[in-house]
Amino acid sequence: MNPMKTELLEQARHRVPNTSVLVNMVSKRTRQLIAGERPLIKVDSQQVDLEDIALQEIVAGKIMAEIDLAGQQ
């Protein structure tokens, strides 16, 4: 893993400490980007991986997780 990805992942983990939730957020957002949704951040280059864009959006606070606690009783 290159240093940039490691840095992004660590920054995203500070925002979303639960690894399962973070993986689900990145996966869902990547699928949305593949489907044609526009990035919520400014992308510097066309060579950026979609997963990196999703991580950058999480780090920037543009994406939040919604957790349904109603089913946990």
Secondary structure per residue as TSV (DSSP state, phi and psi in degrees):
chain	resnum	aa	ss	phi	psi
A	1	M	-	360.0	133.2
A	2	N	-	-75.6	160.1
A	3	P	H	-58.9	-33.7
A	4	M	H	-64.8	-44.7
A	5	K	H	-64.7	-40.0
A	6	T	H	-62.6	-43.5
A	7	E	H	-61.7	-46.8
A	8	L	H	-61.2	-43.1
A	9	L	H	-63.1	-43.1
A	10	E	H	-64.5	-41.3
A	11	Q	H	-64.4	-40.8
A	12	A	H	-66.2	-35.6
A	13	R	H	-64.9	-28.3
A	14	H	H	-68.1	-33.2
A	15	R	H	-79.3	-40.3
A	16	V	-	-129.7	89.5
A	17	P	-	-69.1	-23.4
A	18	N	-	-79.0	114.7
A	19	T	H	-60.8	-41.5
A	20	S	H	-61.9	-43.2
A	21	V	H	-65.1	-43.2
A	22	L	H	-61.5	-45.8
A	23	V	H	-60.9	-43.4
A	24	N	H	-64.5	-38.8
A	25	M	H	-63.7	-46.3
A	26	V	H	-64.6	-42.5
A	27	S	H	-62.5	-47.2
A	28	K	H	-63.9	-44.5
A	29	R	H	-67.2	-36.8
A	30	T	H	-62.8	-42.8
A	31	R	H	-61.7	-38.8
A	32	Q	H	-63.9	-41.7
A	33	L	H	-66.0	-40.2
A	34	I	H	-60.8	-37.4
A	35	A	T	-73.6	-5.8
A	36	G	T	112.5	-0.5
A	37	E	-	-66.2	146.6
A	38	R	-	-81.2	146.4
A	39	P	-	-61.7	147.8
A	40	L	S	-88.6	-0.7
A	41	I	S	-125.8	164.8
A	42	K	-	-78.1	126.5
A	43	V	-	-99.1	123.8
A	44	D	S	-72.7	-29.2
A	45	S	-	-144.7	155.0
A	46	Q	T	-77.2	-11.0
A	47	Q	T	-88.0	3.5
A	48	V	-	-76.8	133.3
A	49	D	-	-66.7	147.6
A	50	L	H	-62.6	-33.4
A	51	E	H	-63.8	-37.1
A	52	D	H	-66.0	-39.2
A	53	I	H	-61.9	-45.7
A	54	A	H	-59.9	-44.0
A	55	L	H	-62.8	-42.5
A	56	Q	H	-62.9	-38.1
A	57	E	H	-64.3	-40.3
A	58	I	H	-65.1	-45.8
A	59	V	H	-60.3	-39.0
A	60	A	T	-76.4	-5.2
A	61	G	T	78.6	16.8
A	62	K	-	-80.8	-20.5
A	63	I	-	-125.7	132.5
A	64	M	-	-124.3	153.5
A	65	A	-	-90.7	137.1
A	66	E	-	-102.9	123.9
A	67	I	-	-113.5	124.9
A	68	D	-	-91.0	107.3
A	69	L	-	-91.9	-3.6
A	70	A	T	-64.1	-32.8
A	71	G	T	-85.4	6.4
A	72	Q	-	-105.4	36.7
A	73	Q	-	-114.6	360.0
